[in-house]
Amino acid sequence: MSCTIFKNHILIRDFRTLLTAIDISNIIKQILQKTWNINLKHDVAKNLDQFLGTNEDESELKEACLHYQPYTKETGHLEIIICTHEQQDYVWKYGHNNLILVDGTFRISKHKLLVFIIIVIDENNKDILIAFILFTPPQHNRLIG
């Protein structure tokens, strides 16, 4: 099947279609629902708990999750650390008694999610990603703005 863009319309075979932003959004929602059973109408915390919660079956993502603390009113924030077994081996091989680099990105979404990426350098001076740390700051924290 070939697609061509012609005067802001998508041509699929002999049919001309105009996809709007709403159409694209609906397609993305359907893909997320069918592929991973993610419902965007649900709270983000509920969708995360579906993959990382204590009652869920083992999965590749859950196995790579070193730490998961869901957002609750008591804790006031979310915490996730993702690092595969292979990445853990690299931490010991290249990070122990060596340099470990941490890069933080602040406010990557409207939810003020904080992301830190941890990297080590191998013997060929190539960087190796070893972990992601994702968390939300406590509600009262004003430094993030």
N, CA, C and O atoms as CSV, one atom per row, in Angstrom:
chain,resi,resn,atom,element,x,y,z
A,1,MET,N,N,0.851,-1.168,0.000
A,1,MET,CA,C,0.000,0.000,0.000
A,1,MET,C,C,0.900,1.236,0.000
A,1,MET,O,O,1.790,1.364,0.841
A,2,SER,N,N,0.667,2.123,-0.928
A,2,SER,CA,C,1.466,3.339,-0.990
A,2,SER,C,C,0.626,4.524,-0.543
A,2,SER,O,O,-0.573,4.592,-0.811
A,3,CYS,N,N,1.274,5.452,0.140
A,3,CYS,CA,C,0.613,6.658,0.620
A,3,CYS,C,C,1.331,7.863,0.024
A,3,CYS,O,O,2.557,7.882,-0.080
A,4,THR,N,N,0.564,8.847,-0.358
A,4,THR,CA,C,1.116,10.073,-0.902
A,4,THR,C,C,0.396,11.248,-0.271
A,4,THR,O,O,-0.805,11.181,-0.011
A,5,ILE,N,N,1.126,12.321,-0.025
A,5,ILE,CA,C,0.495,13.537,0.503
A,5,ILE,C,C,0.252,14.473,-0.665
A,5,ILE,O,O,1.173,14.800,-1.414
A,6,PHE,N,N,-1.014,14.908,-0.819
A,6,PHE,CA,C,-1.408,15.770,-1.922
A,6,PHE,C,C,-2.327,16.855,-1.397
A,6,PHE,O,O,-3.447,16.565,-0.977
A,7,LYS,N,N,-1.873,18.096,-1.413
A,7,LYS,CA,C,-2.666,19.253,-0.964
A,7,LYS,C,C,-3.294,19.003,0.412
A,7,LYS,O,O,-4.507,19.134,0.579
A,8,ASN,N,N,-2.456,18.640,1.401
A,8,ASN,CA,C,-2.861,18.403,2.786
A,8,ASN,C,C,-3.783,17.201,2.964
A,8,ASN,O,O,-4.365,17.034,4.036
A,9,HIS,N,N,-3.930,16.360,1.941
A,9,HIS,CA,C,-4.721,15.152,2.043
A,9,HIS,C,C,-3.790,13.953,1.894
A,9,HIS,O,O,-2.766,14.019,1.214
A,10,ILE,N,N,-4.162,12.879,2.534
A,10,ILE,CA,C,-3.413,11.636,2.399
A,10,ILE,C,C,-4.083,10.815,1.301
A,10,ILE,O,O,-5.287,10.568,1.361
A,11,LEU,N,N,-3.323,10.395,0.311
A,11,LEU,CA,C,-3.855,9.540,-0.739
A,11,LEU,C,C,-3.439,8.107,-0.456
A,11,LEU,O,O,-2.249,7.795,-0.421
A,12,ILE,N,N,-4.415,7.238,-0.254
A,12,ILE,CA,C,-4.179,5.816,-0.076
A,12,ILE,C,C,-4.897,5.132,-1.231
A,12,ILE,O,O,-6.126,5.135,-1.303
A,13,ARG,N,N,-4.123,4.553,-2.124
A,13,ARG,CA,C,-4.637,4.030,-3.402
A,13,ARG,C,C,-5.323,5.187,-4.124
A,13,ARG,O,O,-4.686,6.196,-4.424
A,14,ASP,N,N,-6.601,5.046,-4.401
A,14,ASP,CA,C,-7.321,6.106,-5.106
A,14,ASP,C,C,-8.199,6.937,-4.171
A,14,ASP,O,O,-9.038,7.709,-4.634
A,15,PHE,N,N,-8.013,6.784,-2.867
A,15,PHE,CA,C,-8.862,7.483,-1.911
A,15,PHE,C,C,-8.105,8.645,-1.275
A,15,PHE,O,O,-6.944,8.504,-0.891
A,16,ARG,N,N,-8.761,9.778,-1.167
A,16,ARG,CA,C,-8.167,10.959,-0.555
A,16,ARG,C,C,-8.755,11.107,0.849
A,16,ARG,O,O,-9.974,11.098,1.022
A,17,THR,N,N,-7.885,11.243,1.843
A,17,THR,CA,C,-8.316,11.323,3.231
A,17,THR,C,C,-7.618,12.489,3.908
A,17,THR,O,O,-6.437,12.738,3.668
A,18,LEU,N,N,-8.339,13.193,4.742
A,18,LEU,CA,C,-7.749,14.259,5.540
A,18,LEU,C,C,-7.732,13.798,6.990
A,18,LEU,O,O,-8.782,13.640,7.614
A,19,LEU,N,N,-6.534,13.584,7.520
A,19,LEU,CA,C,-6.405,13.189,8.922
A,19,LEU,C,C,-6.228,14.438,9.762
A,19,LEU,O,O,-5.339,15.249,9.503
A,20,THR,N,N,-7.060,14.590,10.749
A,20,THR,CA,C,-6.957,15.728,11.652
A,20,THR,C,C,-6.163,15.319,12.893
A,20,THR,O,O,-5.847,14.144,13.079
A,21,ALA,N,N,-5.850,16.289,13.726
A,21,ALA,CA,C,-5.143,16.002,14.980
A,21,ALA,C,C,-5.969,15.067,15.861
A,21,ALA,O,O,-5.410,14.217,16.554
A,22,ILE,N,N,-7.271,15.214,15.838
A,22,ILE,CA,C,-8.147,14.341,16.636
A,22,ILE,C,C,-8.087,12.914,16.110
A,22,ILE,O,O,-8.071,11.966,16.895
A,23,ASP,N,N,-8.053,12.750,14.783
A,23,ASP,CA,C,-7.938,11.410,14.195
A,23,ASP,C,C,-6.652,10.736,14.644
A,23,ASP,O,O,-6.662,9.573,15.048
A,24,ILE,N,N,-5.560,11.454,14.575
A,24,ILE,CA,C,-4.264,10.903,14.970
A,24,ILE,C,C,-4.262,10.542,16.443
A,24,ILE,O,O,-3.757,9.488,16.829
A,25,SER,N,N,-4.828,11.418,17.272
A,25,SER,CA,C,-4.927,11.147,18.712
A,25,SER,C,C,-5.742,9.880,18.967
A,25,SER,O,O,-5.366,9.060,19.804
A,26,ASN,N,N,-6.845,9.717,18.258
A,26,ASN,CA,C,-7.680,8.522,18.427
A,26,ASN,C,C,-6.957,7.262,17.970
A,26,ASN,O,O,-7.098,6.210,18.595
A,27,ILE,N,N,-6.189,7.351,16.896
A,27,ILE,CA,C,-5.414,6.202,16.429
A,27,ILE,C,C,-4.385,5.795,17.476
A,27,ILE,O,O,-4.214,4.609,17.755
A,28,ILE,N,N,-3.699,6.779,18.057
A,28,ILE,CA,C,-2.709,6.489,19.103
A,28,ILE,C,C,-3.378,5.827,20.302
A,28,ILE,O,O,-2.851,4.856,20.846
A,29,LYS,N,N,-4.529,6.339,20.717
A,29,LYS,CA,C,-5.253,5.746,21.851
A,29,LYS,C,C,-5.631,4.298,21.566
A,29,LYS,O,O,-5.517,3.442,22.443
A,30,GLN,N,N,-6.081,4.018,20.340
A,30,GLN,CA,C,-6.462,2.652,19.979
A,30,GLN,C,C,-5.258,1.722,19.976
A,30,GLN,O,O,-5.353,0.581,20.428
A,31,ILE,N,N,-4.127,2.200,19.471
A,31,ILE,CA,C,-2.914,1.378,19.457
A,31,ILE,C,C,-2.468,1.066,20.883
A,31,ILE,O,O,-2.136,-0.077,21.196
A,32,LEU,N,N,-2.461,2.075,21.742
A,32,LEU,CA,C,-2.071,1.848,23.138
A,32,LEU,C,C,-3.014,0.867,23.820
A,32,LEU,O,O,-2.574,0.008,24.584
A,33,GLN,N,N,-4.304,0.991,23.547
A,33,GLN,CA,C,-5.290,0.112,24.169
A,33,GLN,C,C,-5.121,-1.325,23.684
A,33,GLN,O,O,-5.121,-2.254,24.491
A,34,LYS,N,N,-4.977,-1.512,22.381
A,34,LYS,CA,C,-4.886,-2.869,21.820
A,34,LYS,C,C,-3.546,-3.531,22.115
A,34,LYS,O,O,-3.496,-4.724,22.412
A,35,THR,N,N,-2.456,-2.763,22.035
A,35,THR,CA,C,-1.129,-3.343,22.185
A,35,THR,C,C,-0.754,-3.590,23.639
A,35,THR,O,O,-0.272,-4.669,23.985
A,36,TRP,N,N,-0.973,-2.592,24.490
A,36,TRP,CA,C,-0.518,-2.702,25.883
A,36,TRP,C,C,-1.636,-2.579,26.911
A,36,TRP,O,O,-1.371,-2.545,28.112
A,37,ASN,N,N,-2.868,-2.512,26.456
A,37,ASN,CA,C,-4.014,-2.372,27.351
A,37,ASN,C,C,-3.907,-1.118,28.221
A,37,ASN,O,O,-4.276,-1.131,29.396
A,38,ILE,N,N,-3.399,-0.039,27.629
A,38,ILE,CA,C,-3.298,1.240,28.320
A,38,ILE,C,C,-4.509,2.087,27.943
A,38,ILE,O,O,-4.764,2.335,26.764
A,39,ASN,N,N,-5.239,2.520,28.940
A,39,ASN,CA,C,-6.400,3.367,28.708
A,39,ASN,C,C,-6.036,4.786,29.137
A,39,ASN,O,O,-5.840,5.041,30.325
A,40,LEU,N,N,-5.943,5.707,28.186
A,40,LEU,CA,C,-5.550,7.079,28.492
A,40,LEU,C,C,-6.597,7.829,29.302
A,40,LEU,O,O,-6.321,8.914,29.813
A,41,LYS,N,N,-7.791,7.267,29.425
A,41,LYS,CA,C,-8.811,7.890,30.269
A,41,LYS,C,C,-8.550,7.608,31.743
A,41,LYS,O,O,-9.042,8.315,32.623
A,42,HIS,N,N,-7.763,6.556,31.997
A,42,HIS,CA,C,-7.410,6.232,33.381
A,42,HIS,C,C,-6.271,7.127,33.856
A,42,HIS,O,O,-5.542,7.710,33.053
A,43,ASP,N,N,-6.137,7.221,35.141
A,43,ASP,CA,C,-5.038,7.953,35.757
A,43,ASP,C,C,-3.715,7.285,35.376
A,43,ASP,O,O,-3.642,6.062,35.258
A,44,VAL,N,N,-2.683,8.088,35.187
A,44,VAL,CA,C,-1.358,7.569,34.833
A,44,VAL,C,C,-0.887,6.555,35.873
A,44,VAL,O,O,-0.320,5.522,35.520
A,45,ALA,N,N,-1.118,6.844,37.138
A,45,ALA,CA,C,-0.686,5.937,38.209
A,45,ALA,C,C,-1.327,4.559,38.056
A,45,ALA,O,O,-0.680,3.545,38.314
A,46,LYS,N,N,-2.583,4.516,37.641
A,46,LYS,CA,C,-3.268,3.227,37.447
A,46,LYS,C,C,-2.641,2.455,36.295
A,46,LYS,O,O,-2.458,1.241,36.389
A,47,ASN,N,N,-2.308,3.149,35.205
A,47,ASN,CA,C,-1.663,2.483,34.078
A,47,ASN,C,C,-0.278,1.976,34.452
A,47,ASN,O,O,0.099,0.875,34.052
A,48,LEU,N,N,0.487,2.755,35.211
A,48,LEU,CA,C,1.811,2.303,35.654
A,48,LEU,C,C,1.699,1.089,36.561
A,48,LEU,O,O,2.475,0.140,36.442
A,49,ASP,N,N,0.738,1.122,37.459
A,49,ASP,CA,C,0.553,0.011,38.382
A,49,ASP,C,C,0.189,-1.261,37.634
A,49,ASP,O,O,0.475,-2.366,38.097
A,50,GLN,N,N,-0.437,-1.106,36.485
A,50,GLN,CA,C,-0.784,-2.253,35.652
A,50,GLN,C,C,0.471,-3.002,35.210
A,50,GLN,O,O,0.446,-4.225,35.074
A,51,PHE,N,N,1.568,-2.275,34.983
A,51,PHE,CA,C,2.812,-2.901,34.537
A,51,PHE,C,C,3.760,-3.226,35.687
A,51,PHE,O,O,4.475,-4.226,35.630
A,52,LEU,N,N,3.775,-2.403,36.723
A,52,LEU,CA,C,4.806,-2.517,37.749
A,52,LEU,C,C,4.292,-2.897,39.127
A,52,LEU,O,O,5.087,-3.137,40.035
A,53,GLY,N,N,2.992,-2.955,39.297
A,53,GLY,CA,C,2.412,-3.235,40.612
A,53,GLY,C,C,2.738,-4.625,41.120
A,53,GLY,O,O,3.142,-5.498,40.352
A,54,THR,N,N,2.563,-4.827,42.416
A,54,THR,CA,C,2.920,-6.097,43.055
A,54,THR,C,C,2.034,-7.243,42.604
A,54,THR,O,O,2.458,-8.397,42.673
A,55,ASN,N,N,0.827,-6.971,42.148
A,55,ASN,CA,C,-0.090,-8.037,41.751
A,55,ASN,C,C,0.050,-8.432,40.283
A,55,ASN,O,O,-0.641,-9.339,39.818
A,56,GLU,N,N,0.916,-7.776,39.568
A,56,GLU,CA,C,1.039,-8.045,38.135
A,56,GLU,C,C,2.029,-9.169,37.858
A,56,GLU,O,O,2.954,-9.412,38.633
A,57,ASP,N,N,1.813,-9.849,36.733
A,57,ASP,CA,C,2.700,-10.937,36.304
A,57,ASP,C,C,4.062,-10.380,35.935
A,57,ASP,O,O,4.213,-9.192,35.650
A,58,GLU,N,N,5.046,-11.261,35.948
A,58,GLU,CA,C,6.392,-10.849,35.557
A,58,GLU,C,C,6.407,-10.472,34.076
A,58,GLU,O,O,5.794,-11.141,33.243
A,59,SER,N,N,7.101,-9.412,33.773
A,59,SER,CA,C,7.275,-8.975,32.394
A,59,SER,C,C,8.700,-8.440,32.278
A,59,SER,O,O,9.398,-8.270,33.278
A,60,GLU,N,N,9.111,-8.182,31.053
A,60,GLU,CA,C,10.457,-7.661,30.839
A,60,GLU,C,C,10.632,-6.318,31.543
A,60,GLU,O,O,11.676,-6.058,32.142
A,61,LEU,N,N,9.615,-5.469,31.470
A,61,LEU,CA,C,9.691,-4.170,32.136
A,61,LEU,C,C,9.716,-4.329,33.655
A,61,LEU,O,O,10.512,-3.681,34.334
A,62,LYS,N,N,8.854,-5.182,34.184
A,62,LYS,CA,C,8.820,-5.371,35.638
A,62,LYS,C,C,10.119,-5.984,36.143
A,62,LYS,O,O,10.586,-5.649,37.232
A,63,GLU,N,N,10.701,-6.881,35.354
A,63,GLU,CA,C,11.969,-7.495,35.750
A,63,GLU,C,C,13.100,-6.466,35.782
A,63,GLU,O,O,14.007,-6.564,36.608
A,64,ALA,N,N,13.044,-5.477,34.880
A,64,ALA,CA,C,14.084,-4.445,34.826
A,64,ALA,C,C,13.855,-3.332,35.842
A,64,ALA,O,O,14.710,-2.463,36.013
A,65,CYS,N,N,12.724,-3.352,36.506
A,65,CYS,CA,C,12.406,-2.302,37.467
A,65,CYS,C,C,13.035,-2.636,38.826
A,65,CYS,O,O,12.585,-3.544,39.525
A,66,LEU,N,N,14.076,-1.889,39.183
A,66,LEU,CA,C,14.748,-2.123,40.471
A,66,LEU,C,C,13.932,-1.594,41.640
A,66,LEU,O,O,13.960,-2.153,42.737
A,67,HIS,N,N,13.202,-0.507,41.390
A,67,HIS,CA,C,12.451,0.130,42.467
A,67,HIS,C,C,11.212,0.775,41.882
A,67,HIS,O,O,11.282,1.461,40.862
A,68,TYR,N,N,10.071,0.554,42.531
A,68,TYR,CA,C,8.825,1.185,42.120
A,68,TYR,C,C,8.032,1.561,43.348
A,68,TYR,O,O,7.658,0.705,44.150
A,69,GLN,N,N,7.781,2.830,43.486
A,69,GLN,CA,C,6.902,3.328,44.553
A,69,GLN,C,C,5.804,4.126,43.880
A,69,GLN,O,O,6.056,5.220,43.373
A,70,PRO,N,N,4.587,3.595,43.865
A,70,PRO,CA,C,3.514,4.325,43.190
A,70,PRO,C,C,3.183,5.628,43.908
A,70,PRO,O,O,3.456,5.794,45.097
A,71,TYR,N,N,2.599,6.531,43.166
A,71,TYR,CA,C,2.159,7.793,43.769
A,71,TYR,C,C,0.971,7.502,44.672
A,71,TYR,O,O,-0.007,6.883,44.253
A,72,THR,N,N,1.068,7.948,45.895
A,72,THR,CA,C,-0.055,7.860,46.832
A,72,THR,C,C,-0.149,9.179,47.568
A,72,THR,O,O,0.788,9.977,47.550
A,73,LYS,N,N,-1.265,9.406,48.206
A,73,LYS,CA,C,-1.414,10.649,48.983
A,73,LYS,C,C,-0.447,10.670,50.158
A,73,LYS,O,O,-0.012,11.739,50.587
A,74,GLU,N,N,-0.106,9.487,50.686
A,74,GLU,CA,C,0.818,9.418,51.819
A,74,GLU,C,C,2.239,9.805,51.410
A,74,GLU,O,O,2.892,10.591,52.097
A,75,THR,N,N,2.720,9.249,50.280
A,75,THR,CA,C,4.089,9.537,49.853
A,75,THR,C,C,4.184,10.872,49.129
A,75,THR,O,O,5.183,11.580,49.259
A,76,GLY,N,N,3.158,11.216,48.370
A,76,GLY,CA,C,3.146,12.487,47.655
A,76,GLY,C,C,3.994,12.513,46.394
A,76,GLY,O,O,4.105,13.558,45.753
A,77,HIS,N,N,4.599,11.380,46.021
A,77,HIS,CA,C,5.369,11.353,44.785
A,77,HIS,C,C,5.542,9.924,44.265
A,77,HIS,O,O,5.299,8.950,44.977
A,78,LEU,N,N,5.968,9.831,43.011
A,78,LEU,CA,C,6.198,8.574,42.313
A,78,LEU,C,C,7.696,8.354,42.185
A,78,LEU,O,O,8.442,9.315,41.993
A,79,GLU,N,N,8.157,7.103,42.288
A,79,GLU,CA,C,9.569,6.770,42.098
A,79,GLU,C,C,9.682,5.498,41.263
A,79,GLU,O,O,9.026,4.499,41.558
A,80,ILE,N,N,10.515,5.535,40.219
A,80,ILE,CA,C,10.784,4.349,39.397
A,80,ILE,C,C,12.269,4.340,39.038
A,80,ILE,O,O,12.811,5.356,38.602
A,81,ILE,N,N,12.924,3.196,39.222
A,81,ILE,CA,C,14.304,3.014,38.766
A,81,ILE,C,C,14.302,1.798,37.849
A,81,ILE,O,O,13.896,0.707,38.248
A,82,ILE,N,N,14.765,2.001,36.606
A,82,ILE,CA,C,14.780,0.929,35.616
A,82,ILE,C,C,16.225,0.623,35.231
A,82,ILE,O,O,16.975,1.505,34.812
A,83,CYS,N,N,16.600,-0.657,35.385
A,83,CYS,CA,C,17.955,-1.102,35.075
A,83,CYS,C,C,17.905,-2.607,34.839
A,83,CYS,O,O,17.544,-3.360,35.743
A,84,THR,N,N,18.264,-3.056,33.632
A,84,THR,CA,C,18.233,-4.484,33.316
A,84,THR,C,C,19.389,-5.209,34.013
A,84,THR,O,O,20.298,-4.578,34.553
A,85,HIS,N,N,19.335,-6.538,33.991
A,85,HIS,CA,C,20.432,-7.319,34.586
A,85,HIS,C,C,21.747,-7.049,33.858
A,85,HIS,O,O,22.802,-6.956,34.484
A,86,GLU,N,N,21.677,-6.925,32.536
A,86,GLU,CA,C,22.875,-6.625,31.762
A,86,GLU,C,C,23.448,-5.256,32.152
A,86,GLU,O,O,24.664,-5.100,32.268
A,87,GLN,N,N,22.580,-4.280,32.352
A,87,GLN,CA,C,23.035,-2.955,32.768
A,87,GLN,C,C,23.655,-3.013,34.165
A,87,GLN,O,O,24.625,-2.306,34.438
A,88,GLN,N,N,23.108,-3.843,35.045
A,88,GLN,CA,C,23.684,-3.992,36.383
A,88,GLN,C,C,25.092,-4.575,36.302
A,88,GLN,O,O,25.975,-4.183,37.066
A,89,ASP,N,N,25.299,-5.507,35.379
A,89,ASP,CA,C,26.643,-6.057,35.189
A,89,ASP,C,C,27.619,-4.967,34.739
A,89,ASP,O,O,28.761,-4.919,35.197
A,90,TYR,N,N,27.155,-4.088,33.831
A,90,TYR,CA,C,27.996,-2.985,33.365
A,90,TYR,C,C,28.323,-2.015,34.502
A,90,TYR,O,O,29.419,-1.457,34.543
A,91,VAL,N,N,27.385,-1.814,35.416
A,91,VAL,CA,C,27.653,-0.929,36.562
A,91,VAL,C,C,28.859,-1.449,37.339
A,91,VAL,O,O,29.770,-0.689,37.668
A,92,TRP,N,N,28.858,-2.754,37.628
A,92,TRP,CA,C,29.966,-3.317,38.395
A,92,TRP,C,C,31.257,-3.341,37.598
A,92,TRP,O,O,32.335,-3.076,38.131
A,93,LYS,N,N,31.136,-3.664,36.300
A,93,LYS,CA,C,32.331,-3.782,35.480
A,93,LYS,C,C,32.985,-2.425,35.216
A,93,LYS,O,O,34.205,-2.297,35.320
A,94,TYR,N,N,32.190,-1.417,34.876
A,94,TYR,CA,C,32.752,-0.126,34.463
A,94,TYR,C,C,32.543,1.002,35.475
A,94,TYR,O,O,33.223,2.026,35.402
A,95,GLY,N,N,31.623,0.831,36.407
A,95,GLY,CA,C,31.337,1.915,37.339
A,95,GLY,C,C,31.985,1.783,38.698
A,95,GLY,O,O,32.267,2.785,39.355
A,96,HIS,N,N,32.227,0.540,39.130
A,96,HIS,CA,C,32.813,0.327,40.451
A,96,HIS,C,C,34.235,0.887,40.489
A,96,HIS,O,O,35.087,0.508,39.686
A,97,ASN,N,N,34.475,1.795,41.436
A,97,ASN,CA,C,35.757,2.486,41.595
A,97,ASN,C,C,36.133,3.317,40.369
A,97,ASN,O,O,37.310,3.614,40.160
A,98,ASN,N,N,35.156,3.690,39.568
A,98,ASN,CA,C,35.369,4.533,38.396
A,98,ASN,C,C,34.327,5.649,38.379
A,98,ASN,O,O,33.555,5.826,39.322
A,99,LEU,N,N,34.332,6.380,37.297
A,99,LEU,CA,C,33.429,7.499,37.124
A,99,LEU,C,C,32.047,7.022,36.690
A,99,LEU,O,O,31.919,6.203,35.779
A,100,ILE,N,N,31.009,7.546,37.356
A,100,ILE,CA,C,29.623,7.309,36.966
A,100,ILE,C,C,29.020,8.673,36.660
A,100,ILE,O,O,29.080,9.584,37.486
A,101,LEU,N,N,28.440,8.814,35.475
A,101,LEU,CA,C,27.869,10.082,35.035
A,101,LEU,C,C,26.361,10.076,35.244
A,101,LEU,O,O,25.690,9.079,34.981
A,102,VAL,N,N,25.841,11.195,35.717
A,102,VAL,CA,C,24.406,11.336,35.937
A,102,VAL,C,C,23.949,12.605,35.229
A,102,VAL,O,O,24.519,13.677,35.430
A,103,ASP,N,N,22.924,12.477,34.405
A,103,ASP,CA,C,22.370,13.627,33.699
A,103,ASP,C,C,20.898,13.736,34.063
A,103,ASP,O,O,20.140,12.776,33.917
A,104,GLY,N,N,20.503,14.896,34.531
A,104,GLY,CA,C,19.121,15.111,34.930
A,104,GLY,C,C,18.385,16.021,33.973
A,104,GLY,O,O,18.931,17.016,33.496
A,105,THR,N,N,17.154,15.673,33.698
A,105,THR,CA,C,16.284,16.492,32.872
A,105,THR,C,C,15.076,16.856,33.717
A,105,THR,O,O,14.438,15.985,34.306
A,106,PHE,N,N,14.768,18.124,33.775
A,106,PHE,CA,C,13.704,18.586,34.641
A,106,PHE,C,C,12.486,19.010,33.837
A,106,PHE,O,O,12.604,19.546,32.735
A,107,ARG,N,N,11.335,18.766,34.401
A,107,ARG,CA,C,10.053,19.203,33.843
A,107,ARG,C,C,9.867,18.762,32.403
A,107,ARG,O,O,9.675,19.595,31.518
A,108,ILE,N,N,9.922,17.450,32.158
A,108,ILE,CA,C,9.764,16.977,30.790
A,108,ILE,C,C,8.305,16.796,30.396
A,108,ILE,O,O,8.015,16.449,29.251
A,109,SER,N,N,7.398,17.022,31.309
A,109,SER,CA,C,5.979,16.938,30.973
A,109,SER,C,C,5.211,17.908,31.855
A,109,SER,O,O,5.770,18.515,32.769
A,110,LYS,N,N,3.937,18.042,31.571
A,110,LYS,CA,C,3.108,18.926,32.389
A,110,LYS,C,C,2.975,18.410,33.822
A,110,LYS,O,O,2.528,19.135,34.711
A,111,HIS,N,N,3.362,17.159,34.037
A,111,HIS,CA,C,3.292,16.563,35.373
A,111,HIS,C,C,4.579,16.748,36.163
A,111,HIS,O,O,4.718,16.196,37.254
A,112,LYS,N,N,5.527,17.523,35.623
A,112,LYS,CA,C,6.797,17.826,36.289
A,112,LYS,C,C,7.569,16.560,36.638
A,112,LYS,O,O,8.123,16.435,37.730
A,113,LEU,N,N,7.595,15.635,35.703
A,113,LEU,CA,C,8.341,14.403,35.878
A,113,LEU,C,C,9.831,14.695,35.781
A,113,LEU,O,O,10.270,15.390,34.864
A,114,LEU,N,N,10.599,14.178,36.706
A,114,LEU,CA,C,12.053,14.333,36.703
A,114,LEU,C,C,12.674,13.037,36.209
A,114,LEU,O,O,12.269,11.952,36.628
A,115,VAL,N,N,13.657,13.143,35.321
A,115,VAL,CA,C,14.319,11.963,34.777
A,115,VAL,C,C,15.822,12.131,34.939
A,115,VAL,O,O,16.384,13.163,34.573
A,116,PHE,N,N,16.459,11.122,35.484
A,116,PHE,CA,C,17.909,11.085,35.573
A,116,PHE,C,C,18.387,9.862,34.810
A,116,PHE,O,O,17.821,8.777,34.943
A,117,ILE,N,N,19.427,10.040,34.013
A,117,ILE,CA,C,20.018,8.969,33.238
A,117,ILE,C,C,21.416,8.733,33.802
A,117,ILE,O,O,22.187,9.676,33.981
A,118,ILE,N,N,21.735,7.480,34.078
A,118,ILE,CA,C,23.038,7.135,34.644
A,118,ILE,C,C,23.841,6.401,33.579
A,118,ILE,O,O,23.355,5.470,32.938
A,119,ILE,N,N,25.083,6.845,33.407
A,119,ILE,CA,C,25.938,6.343,32.335
A,119,ILE,C,C,27.314,5.993,32.909
A,119,ILE,O,O,27.798,6.659,33.824
A,120,VAL,N,N,27.936,4.948,32.369
A,120,VAL,CA,C,29.329,4.621,32.662
A,120,VAL,C,C,30.096,4.640,31.345
A,120,VAL,O,O,29.499,4.617,30.269
A,121,ILE,N,N,31.411,4.681,31.438
A,121,ILE,CA,C,32.285,4.697,30.263
A,121,ILE,C,C,33.060,3.382,30.230
A,121,ILE,O,O,33.662,2.990,31.229
A,122,ASP,N,N,33.046,2.695,29.071
A,122,ASP,CA,C,33.759,1.416,28.968
A,122,ASP,C,C,35.237,1.637,28.640
A,122,ASP,O,O,35.704,2.774,28.578
A,123,GLU,N,N,35.970,0.530,28.430
A,123,GLU,CA,C,37.415,0.624,28.184
A,123,GLU,C,C,37.751,1.280,26.850
A,123,GLU,O,O,38.896,1.681,26.638
A,124,ASN,N,N,36.767,1.400,25.936
A,124,ASN,CA,C,36.976,2.067,24.648
A,124,ASN,C,C,36.465,3.510,24.659
A,124,ASN,O,O,36.287,4.120,23.605
A,125,ASN,N,N,36.233,4.048,25.857
A,125,ASN,CA,C,35.692,5.398,26.045
A,125,ASN,C,C,34.340,5.598,25.380
A,125,ASN,O,O,34.028,6.695,24.918
A,126,LYS,N,N,33.541,4.548,25.330
A,126,LYS,CA,C,32.166,4.617,24.825
A,126,LYS,C,C,31.225,4.630,26.021
A,126,LYS,O,O,31.437,3.932,27.012
A,127,ASP,N,N,30.182,5.439,25.902
A,127,ASP,CA,C,29.237,5.526,27.011
A,127,ASP,C,C,28.241,4.369,26.951
A,127,ASP,O,O,27.847,3.916,25.877
A,128,ILE,N,N,27.850,3.907,28.138
A,128,ILE,CA,C,26.869,2.834,28.275
A,128,ILE,C,C,25.805,3.311,29.244
A,128,ILE,O,O,26.094,3.638,30.394
A,129,LEU,N,N,24.578,3.346,28.768
A,129,LEU,CA,C,23.443,3.717,29.613
A,129,LEU,C,C,23.178,2.578,30.589
A,129,LEU,O,O,23.005,1.432,30.174
A,130,ILE,N,N,23.144,2.884,31.884
A,130,ILE,CA,C,22.948,1.803,32.844
A,130,ILE,C,C,21.663,1.907,33.653
A,130,ILE,O,O,21.246,0.921,34.262
A,131,ALA,N,N,21.024,3.077,33.676
A,131,ALA,CA,C,19.778,3.165,34.444
A,131,ALA,C,C,19.018,4.441,34.121
A,131,ALA,O,O,19.587,5.455,33.719
A,132,PHE,N,N,17.705,4.347,34.313
A,132,PHE,CA,C,16.817,5.512,34.286
A,132,PHE,C,C,16.217,5.652,35.671
A,132,PHE,O,O,15.791,4.665,36.272
A,133,ILE,N,N,16.183,6.857,36.171
A,133,ILE,CA,C,15.499,7.144,37.422
A,133,ILE,C,C,14.419,8.172,37.090
A,133,ILE,O,O,14.726,9.267,36.619
A,134,LEU,N,N,13.177,7.826,37.330
A,134,LEU,CA,C,12.059,8.719,37.073
A,134,LEU,C,C,11.332,8.959,38.389
A,134,LEU,O,O,11.074,8.022,39.145
A,135,PHE,N,N,11.007,10.201,38.653
A,135,PHE,CA,C,10.227,10.482,39.855
A,135,PHE,C,C,9.567,11.839,39.751
A,135,PHE,O,O,9.961,12.691,38.955
A,136,THR,N,N,8.570,12.012,40.563
A,136,THR,CA,C,7.927,13.316,40.675
A,136,THR,C,C,8.359,13.913,42.002
A,136,THR,O,O,8.507,13.191,42.988
A,137,PRO,N,N,8.562,15.211,42.039
A,137,PRO,CA,C,8.945,15.831,43.311
A,137,PRO,C,C,7.756,15.856,44.253
A,137,PRO,O,O,6.610,15.800,43.807
A,138,PRO,N,N,8.014,15.938,45.551
A,138,PRO,CA,C,6.904,16.101,46.497
A,138,PRO,C,C,6.104,17.359,46.148
A,138,PRO,O,O,6.644,18.323,45.607
A,139,GLN,N,N,4.835,17.330,46.462
A,139,GLN,CA,C,3.917,18.428,46.121
A,139,GLN,C,C,4.395,19.776,46.616
A,139,GLN,O,O,4.235,20.779,45.921
A,140,HIS,N,N,4.977,19.822,47.800
A,140,HIS,CA,C,5.381,21.093,48.412
A,140,HIS,C,C,6.703,21.631,47.870
A,140,HIS,O,O,7.100,22.742,48.221
A,141,ASN,N,N,7.388,20.870,47.026
A,141,ASN,CA,C,8.683,21.278,46.494
A,141,ASN,C,C,8.510,22.406,45.483
A,141,ASN,O,O,7.859,22.214,44.456
A,142,ARG,N,N,9.079,23.572,45.752
A,142,ARG,CA,C,8.934,24.731,44.888
A,142,ARG,C,C,10.160,24.956,43.992
A,142,ARG,O,O,10.125,25.824,43.120
A,143,LEU,N,N,11.226,24.204,44.188
A,143,LEU,CA,C,12.433,24.401,43.396
A,143,LEU,C,C,12.234,24.049,41.935
A,143,LEU,O,O,12.916,24.597,41.069
A,144,ILE,N,N,11.307,23.139,41.646
A,144,ILE,CA,C,11.068,22.712,40.280
A,144,ILE,C,C,10.138,23.684,39.559
A,144,ILE,O,O,10.197,23.792,38.334
A,145,GLY,N,N,9.304,24.374,40.277
A,145,GLY,CA,C,8.448,25.434,39.748
A,145,GLY,C,C,7.355,24.979,38.921
A,145,GLY,O,O,6.575,25.793,38.427
